[in-house]
């Protein structure tokens, strides 16, 4: 799809510096509240890193990809602003509407905009898509519809979630500060895809806020009111925008809380009984939770008994596109075992170097190759048994394992384009990398030299 809107304007010469100063002031204020100077520096480093990502994302999207989802969200914001200019009472319609339909007073403004064939309107009939410009309308008004400034606001929310994810794991593993910082704050693909006007930016921030809120409420038992607020808000946003992220996250966190409780039982026999009950209850709760939350007709595609058939159906459609597109890949979806293994491999380890078909795929391939080398190196050095024993002994590792693997299966099985997959998988990447790093530490496996260099450890 060609770009029908432009991301840069003359106003950016004074609006972007103003926005940068305001966002920097927020980061500096939050960093000042951090008592640990070793942690305080990460606030500024991740802000600078994500700022570069905002400009990189905007430049690449406009001049390389020539459009995409973000241009439709930006056009959606412009359509909402046109509605407000026509009648400011439409502000009420913007905030109470969950999606577009012919009866919606906003519909005419989306039908007759820059895109032909009702493109914007048809895209916004999906609640998750319509939610993004609704969130972007406030920063758009504040910064005169500057795309870069809107991205800065979305980026700040993602940074907030990333920092909270860092805090959660740093509480348990203070000796792995650098590893956790790299996994949660500085992964290149996560930084790039959580720096734009996208659903993925919002969802990544929500994951961090949700995990940290649950951590405070059930583990540390502090900041109850603020944590409950963020848990409720993040739940609502995730469930509305990308339901499957919410479902997998709740399942993983449920197992985490049960496993943490199990560790408090001193009697070995009772602990084993509770561990078995944890597995049974967690599996049962996960199954019924998925069935309950996906019982509506619009969410039937997420039900467990439809996953295999849905993946098979989608893949047949993608196979047709694969003959015309260079970034599509194929997975055998006829067998559940091969579907699971190939989906995990596609999410974390592909594209392989020989599958690179564009300059944009090069960076994804480099990151995926790093994940593959780290994973294979761990199993070669310590075998299969030791890492998995460590996973089931540590509730946090178990949570990372469940979330990253189940999530990888879901997005790997239902996606067939490397570009799209690189965006969809960003919520699970920090959890997978944290799990890898902690397994290296717990098993005593040495890091490769290139990773020690990245982490800043002396040889």
C-alpha positions as CSV (number, residue, x, y, z in Angstrom):
1,X,0.0,0.0,0.0
2,X,1.5,3.4,-1.0
3,X,1.7,6.2,1.5
4,X,-1.1,8.7,1.1
5,X,0.0,10.9,4.0
6,X,3.3,12.6,4.9
7,X,5.0,12.2,8.2
8,X,7.3,15.3,8.1
9,X,6.2,18.9,8.0
10,X,7.8,22.3,8.4
11,X,6.3,22.6,11.9
12,X,8.4,19.8,13.1
13,X,11.4,22.1,13.2
14,X,10.1,23.7,16.4
15,X,7.5,21.2,17.6
16,X,9.8,18.2,17.7
17,X,12.5,20.0,19.9
18,X,9.7,21.2,22.2
19,X,8.3,17.7,22.5
20,X,11.8,16.3,23.1
21,X,12.5,18.7,25.9
22,X,9.1,17.9,27.5
23,X,9.7,14.2,27.3
24,X,13.3,14.6,28.6
25,X,11.9,16.5,31.6
26,X,9.6,13.6,32.4
27,X,12.4,11.1,32.1
28,X,14.7,13.2,34.3
29,X,12.0,13.5,36.9
30,X,11.4,9.8,37.0
31,X,15.2,9.1,37.1
32,X,15.6,11.5,40.0
33,X,13.2,9.4,42.0
34,X,15.4,6.3,41.5
35,X,17.8,5.9,44.4
36,X,20.2,3.6,42.7
37,X,22.7,5.6,40.4
38,X,23.5,2.4,38.5
39,X,19.9,2.1,37.5
40,X,19.3,5.8,37.1
41,X,21.6,5.9,34.0
42,X,19.4,3.4,32.2
43,X,16.5,5.9,32.2
44,X,18.5,8.3,30.1
45,X,20.1,5.7,27.9
46,X,16.9,4.0,27.0
47,X,15.4,7.5,26.3
48,X,18.2,8.3,23.9
49,X,18.0,4.9,22.3
50,X,14.3,5.0,21.7
51,X,14.5,8.6,20.4
52,X,16.9,7.4,17.7
53,X,14.4,4.6,17.0
54,X,11.6,7.1,16.5
55,X,13.5,8.9,13.8
56,X,14.7,5.6,12.3
57,X,11.1,4.2,12.2
58,X,9.7,7.3,10.7
59,X,12.3,7.6,8.0
60,X,12.2,3.9,7.0
61,X,8.4,3.8,7.1
62,X,8.0,6.8,4.8
63,X,10.9,6.3,2.4
64,X,11.5,2.6,2.4
65,X,8.2,0.8,3.2
66,X,6.2,3.7,1.7
67,X,3.3,3.3,4.2
68,X,1.8,0.6,6.2
69,X,-0.5,0.4,9.2
70,X,1.0,3.5,10.9
71,X,-0.1,5.7,7.9
72,X,-3.7,4.5,8.3
73,X,-3.6,5.3,12.0
74,X,-2.2,8.7,11.3
75,X,-4.9,9.2,8.6
76,X,-7.5,8.1,11.2
77,X,-6.3,10.8,13.6
78,X,-6.6,13.3,10.8
79,X,-10.1,12.1,10.1
80,X,-11.0,12.5,13.8
81,X,-9.5,16.1,13.8
82,X,-11.7,16.9,10.7
83,X,-14.7,15.7,12.6
84,X,-13.8,17.9,15.6
85,X,-13.4,20.9,13.3
86,X,-16.8,20.3,11.9
87,X,-18.4,19.8,15.2
88,X,-16.5,19.7,18.5
89,X,-19.3,17.5,20.0
90,X,-17.8,14.7,18.0
91,X,-15.3,14.4,20.8
92,X,-17.9,12.4,22.7
93,X,-18.3,10.1,19.7
94,X,-14.6,9.5,19.5
95,X,-14.3,8.4,23.1
96,X,-17.4,6.3,23.3
97,X,-17.2,4.5,20.0
98,X,-15.4,1.1,20.0
99,X,-15.3,0.9,16.2
100,X,-16.7,2.4,13.0
101,X,-20.0,1.3,11.4
102,X,-22.4,3.0,9.0
103,X,-24.5,4.4,11.9
104,X,-21.5,6.1,13.6
105,X,-21.5,9.9,13.2
106,X,-17.7,9.7,12.5
107,X,-18.1,7.4,9.5
108,X,-18.4,10.1,6.8
109,X,-15.1,11.6,7.8
110,X,-13.3,8.3,7.3
111,X,-15.1,7.4,4.1
112,X,-14.1,10.6,2.3
113,X,-10.4,11.2,3.1
114,X,-7.1,10.7,1.3
115,X,-7.6,7.0,0.7
116,X,-9.8,5.7,-2.1
117,X,-12.1,2.7,-2.0
118,X,-13.1,3.4,1.7
119,X,-9.7,2.1,2.7
120,X,-9.4,3.9,6.1
121,X,-13.1,3.2,6.9
122,X,-12.8,-0.5,6.3
123,X,-9.6,-0.7,8.4
124,X,-11.2,1.1,11.3
125,X,-14.2,-1.3,11.6
126,X,-12.0,-3.5,13.7
127,X,-12.1,-2.3,17.3
128,X,-8.3,-2.8,17.9
129,X,-7.4,-0.7,14.8
130,X,-9.9,2.1,15.7
131,X,-8.5,2.3,19.2
132,X,-5.0,3.5,18.1
133,X,-6.1,6.9,16.6
134,X,-8.4,7.3,19.6
135,X,-5.3,7.2,21.8
136,X,-3.4,9.4,19.4
137,X,-6.0,12.2,19.2
138,X,-4.8,13.9,22.4
139,X,-1.1,14.2,21.5
140,X,-2.2,15.2,18.0
141,X,-4.1,18.2,19.4
142,X,-1.3,19.1,21.8
143,X,1.4,19.0,19.1
144,X,-0.6,20.2,16.0
145,X,-0.8,16.8,14.4
146,X,3.0,16.3,14.3
147,X,3.6,12.7,13.5
148,X,7.0,12.6,15.2
149,X,5.5,14.1,18.4
150,X,2.7,11.6,18.4
151,X,5.3,8.8,18.1
152,X,7.3,10.4,21.0
153,X,4.2,10.1,23.2
154,X,3.6,6.5,22.3
155,X,7.3,5.8,22.7
156,X,7.2,7.2,26.3
157,X,4.4,4.8,27.2
158,X,6.5,1.9,25.8
159,X,9.5,3.1,27.8
160,X,7.4,3.2,31.0
161,X,6.4,-0.5,30.5
162,X,10.0,-1.5,29.6
163,X,11.5,0.1,32.7
164,X,8.9,-1.6,34.9
165,X,9.6,-4.9,33.3
166,X,13.3,-4.3,34.1
167,X,12.4,-3.4,37.8
168,X,10.4,-6.6,38.2
169,X,13.3,-8.9,37.2
170,X,16.0,-6.8,38.7
171,X,14.3,-7.3,42.1
172,X,14.9,-11.0,41.9
173,X,18.3,-11.0,40.0
174,X,20.3,-7.9,41.0
175,X,23.6,-9.6,39.9
176,X,22.2,-9.8,36.3
177,X,21.6,-6.1,36.0
178,X,23.3,-5.7,32.6
179,X,21.6,-8.8,31.1
180,X,18.2,-7.7,32.2
181,X,18.7,-4.2,31.0
182,X,19.8,-5.5,27.5
183,X,16.7,-7.8,27.4
184,X,14.1,-5.3,28.5
185,X,15.4,-1.9,27.4
186,X,17.9,-2.3,24.5
187,X,16.8,-5.0,22.1
188,X,17.0,-3.4,18.6
189,X,13.9,-4.9,17.1
190,X,11.8,-4.1,20.2
191,X,13.1,-0.6,20.3
192,X,12.3,-0.1,16.6
193,X,8.8,-1.5,16.6
194,X,7.8,0.1,19.9
195,X,8.8,3.6,18.7
196,X,6.0,4.4,16.3
197,X,2.3,5.0,16.0
198,X,1.3,1.3,16.2
199,X,-0.7,-1.1,18.2
200,X,2.5,-2.9,19.1
201,X,3.9,0.2,20.9
202,X,0.9,0.3,23.1
203,X,0.8,-3.4,23.8
204,X,4.4,-3.6,24.6
205,X,4.0,-0.9,27.2
206,X,0.9,-2.6,28.6
207,X,2.8,-5.9,29.1
208,X,5.4,-4.1,31.3
209,X,2.8,-2.2,33.3
210,X,0.7,-5.3,33.8
211,X,3.6,-7.5,35.0
212,X,4.9,-4.9,37.3
213,X,1.4,-4.2,38.7
214,X,0.8,-7.9,39.4
215,X,4.3,-8.1,41.0
216,X,3.5,-5.3,43.3
217,X,0.1,-6.5,44.3
218,X,0.8,-10.2,44.9
219,X,4.5,-10.4,45.6
220,X,5.7,-7.2,47.2
221,X,2.3,-6.1,48.5
222,X,3.0,-2.4,48.0
223,X,1.6,0.5,45.9
224,X,-1.7,-1.3,45.8
225,X,-3.8,1.5,44.4
226,X,-1.5,2.7,41.6
227,X,-0.7,-0.9,40.7
228,X,-4.3,-1.9,40.5
229,X,-4.9,1.1,38.3
230,X,-2.2,0.0,35.8
231,X,-3.3,-3.6,35.9
232,X,-6.9,-2.6,35.1
233,X,-5.9,-0.1,32.4
234,X,-3.4,-2.5,30.8
235,X,-5.9,-5.3,30.8
236,X,-8.5,-3.2,29.1
237,X,-6.1,-1.9,26.4
238,X,-4.6,-5.4,25.7
239,X,-8.0,-7.1,25.6
240,X,-9.3,-4.4,23.3
241,X,-6.3,-4.0,21.0
242,X,-4.7,-7.5,20.9
243,X,-6.7,-10.1,22.9
244,X,-4.3,-12.9,22.4
245,X,-1.5,-11.0,24.3
246,X,-3.7,-10.6,27.3
247,X,-4.8,-14.2,27.3
248,X,-1.2,-15.6,27.1
249,X,0.0,-13.1,29.7
250,X,-2.7,-13.9,32.2
251,X,-2.0,-17.6,31.8
252,X,1.8,-17.2,32.4
253,X,1.3,-14.9,35.4
254,X,-1.2,-17.2,36.9
255,X,1.3,-20.1,36.8
256,X,4.0,-17.7,38.2
257,X,1.9,-16.7,41.2
258,X,1.0,-20.4,41.9
259,X,4.6,-21.4,41.7
260,X,5.7,-18.6,44.0
261,X,3.2,-19.7,46.6
262,X,4.5,-23.3,46.2
263,X,8.0,-22.2,47.2
264,X,6.7,-20.9,50.6
265,X,5.6,-24.4,51.6
266,X,8.4,-26.0,53.7
267,X,7.1,-29.6,53.8
268,X,8.5,-31.5,50.8
269,X,5.4,-33.8,50.3
270,X,2.9,-30.9,50.6
271,X,5.1,-28.9,48.2
272,X,5.1,-31.7,45.6
273,X,1.3,-32.1,46.0
274,X,0.8,-28.3,45.5
275,X,3.2,-28.3,42.6
276,X,1.0,-31.0,40.9
277,X,-2.1,-29.0,41.8
278,X,-0.5,-25.9,40.4
279,X,0.1,-27.6,37.0
280,X,-3.4,-29.0,36.9
281,X,-5.2,-25.9,38.0
282,X,-3.0,-23.7,35.8
283,X,-3.6,-25.8,32.8
284,X,-7.4,-26.0,33.5
285,X,-7.6,-22.3,34.3
286,X,-5.8,-21.4,31.2
287,X,-8.1,-23.6,29.0
288,X,-11.3,-22.3,30.6
289,X,-10.0,-18.7,30.6
290,X,-9.4,-18.9,26.9
291,X,-12.8,-20.5,26.2
292,X,-14.5,-17.9,28.4
293,X,-12.8,-14.8,27.0
294,X,-13.1,-15.9,23.5
295,X,-16.7,-17.1,23.6
296,X,-17.9,-14.0,21.6
297,X,-18.4,-14.6,17.9
298,X,-15.9,-11.9,17.0
299,X,-13.2,-13.7,19.0
300,X,-13.8,-17.3,18.0
301,X,-10.5,-17.5,16.1
302,X,-8.7,-17.6,19.4
303,X,-10.4,-20.7,20.8
304,X,-8.2,-23.7,21.3
305,X,-10.2,-26.0,19.1
306,X,-9.9,-23.6,16.2
307,X,-6.2,-22.8,16.4
308,X,-4.9,-25.7,14.2
309,X,-7.7,-25.4,11.6
310,X,-7.3,-21.6,11.5
311,X,-3.6,-21.8,11.1
312,X,-4.0,-24.4,8.3
313,X,-6.6,-22.1,6.5
314,X,-4.4,-19.0,6.8
315,X,-1.3,-20.8,5.6
316,X,-3.1,-21.9,2.4
317,X,-3.9,-18.3,1.7
318,X,-0.3,-17.2,2.5
319,X,1.1,-19.9,0.2
320,X,-0.6,-18.2,-2.7
321,X,0.9,-14.9,-1.7
322,X,4.3,-16.5,-1.2
323,X,4.7,-16.9,-5.0
324,X,4.4,-13.2,-5.4
325,X,6.1,-11.8,-2.3
326,X,9.7,-12.3,-1.2
327,X,9.3,-12.0,2.5
328,X,6.7,-14.8,3.0
329,X,7.7,-18.1,4.6
330,X,5.9,-21.4,4.9
331,X,5.3,-23.8,7.8
332,X,3.8,-27.3,7.7
333,X,0.6,-26.8,9.7
334,X,-0.9,-30.3,9.1
335,X,0.8,-31.8,12.1
336,X,0.5,-30.1,15.5
337,X,4.0,-31.1,16.6
338,X,5.7,-29.7,13.5
339,X,3.5,-26.7,13.7
340,X,4.6,-26.0,17.3
341,X,8.3,-26.5,16.6
342,X,8.4,-24.6,13.3
343,X,6.4,-21.7,14.8
344,X,8.9,-21.3,17.6
345,X,11.8,-21.5,15.2
346,X,10.2,-18.9,12.9
347,X,9.5,-16.5,15.8
348,X,12.9,-16.6,17.5
349,X,15.4,-17.9,14.9
350,X,14.2,-16.8,11.5
351,X,14.8,-15.3,9.0
352,X,18.0,-17.4,8.4
353,X,20.8,-15.6,6.6
354,X,19.9,-17.3,3.3
355,X,16.3,-16.2,3.7
356,X,17.2,-12.5,3.6
357,X,15.5,-10.8,0.6
358,X,15.6,-7.2,1.6
359,X,17.8,-4.7,3.5
360,X,15.2,-4.4,6.2
361,X,15.3,-8.1,6.9
362,X,19.1,-8.0,7.5
363,X,18.7,-6.6,11.0
364,X,16.0,-9.1,12.0
365,X,18.2,-11.9,10.7
366,X,21.2,-10.7,12.7
367,X,19.1,-10.6,15.9
368,X,17.6,-14.0,15.2
369,X,21.0,-15.5,14.5
370,X,22.1,-14.2,17.9
371,X,19.1,-15.9,19.6
372,X,19.9,-19.1,17.8
373,X,23.6,-19.1,18.7
374,X,22.8,-18.4,22.4
375,X,20.2,-21.2,22.5
376,X,22.2,-23.8,20.8
377,X,25.4,-22.9,22.7
378,X,23.5,-23.4,26.0
379,X,22.2,-26.8,25.1
380,X,25.5,-27.9,23.7
381,X,27.3,-26.9,26.9
382,X,24.7,-28.1,29.4
383,X,22.5,-30.5,27.6
384,X,18.7,-30.4,27.5
385,X,17.9,-31.7,31.0
386,X,19.8,-29.1,33.1
387,X,18.2,-26.0,31.6
388,X,14.7,-27.4,31.8
389,X,15.2,-28.4,35.4
390,X,16.2,-24.9,36.2
391,X,13.2,-23.5,34.5
392,X,10.8,-25.6,36.6
393,X,12.6,-24.8,39.8
394,X,12.4,-21.0,39.3
395,X,8.8,-19.5,39.1
396,X,10.1,-16.5,37.2
397,X,11.8,-18.6,34.6
398,X,8.7,-20.7,34.4
399,X,6.7,-17.6,33.7
400,X,9.1,-16.5,31.0
401,X,9.1,-19.9,29.4
402,X,5.3,-20.2,29.3
403,X,4.8,-16.7,28.0
404,X,7.5,-16.7,25.4
405,X,6.9,-20.2,24.0
406,X,3.1,-20.0,23.9
407,X,3.2,-16.6,22.4
408,X,5.8,-17.7,19.8
409,X,3.6,-20.6,18.8
410,X,0.6,-18.3,18.4
411,X,2.3,-15.6,16.3
412,X,4.5,-17.9,14.4
413,X,1.6,-20.2,13.4
414,X,-0.7,-17.4,12.3
415,X,1.8,-15.1,10.6
416,X,3.7,-15.9,7.3
417,X,5.5,-12.7,6.6
418,X,8.9,-12.0,8.3
419,X,8.3,-8.2,8.4
420,X,4.9,-8.6,10.1
421,X,6.3,-11.3,12.4
422,X,9.2,-9.1,13.5
423,X,6.6,-6.6,14.8
424,X,4.2,-9.1,16.3
425,X,6.8,-10.9,18.4
426,X,8.2,-8.0,20.3
427,X,6.2,-8.7,23.5
428,X,7.8,-12.1,24.0
429,X,11.3,-11.3,23.0
430,X,12.4,-9.8,26.3
431,X,11.0,-12.8,28.3
432,X,12.9,-15.3,26.1
433,X,16.2,-13.4,26.3
434,X,15.9,-12.9,30.1
435,X,15.2,-16.7,30.4
436,X,18.3,-17.4,28.2
437,X,20.6,-15.1,30.2
438,X,19.4,-16.4,33.6
439,X,19.8,-20.0,32.4
440,X,23.4,-19.2,31.5
441,X,24.0,-17.9,35.0
442,X,22.2,-20.7,36.8
443,X,23.9,-23.5,34.9
444,X,27.3,-21.8,34.8
445,X,27.6,-21.8,31.0
446,X,30.0,-19.2,29.7
447,X,28.8,-16.4,27.5
448,X,30.2,-16.2,24.0
449,X,32.9,-13.5,23.6
450,X,30.7,-11.3,21.4
451,X,28.0,-11.3,24.1
452,X,30.5,-10.4,26.8
453,X,31.6,-7.5,24.6
454,X,28.0,-6.3,24.2
455,X,27.3,-6.5,27.9
456,X,30.5,-4.7,28.7
457,X,32.2,-7.5,30.6
458,X,36.0,-7.7,30.5
459,X,37.4,-10.8,28.7
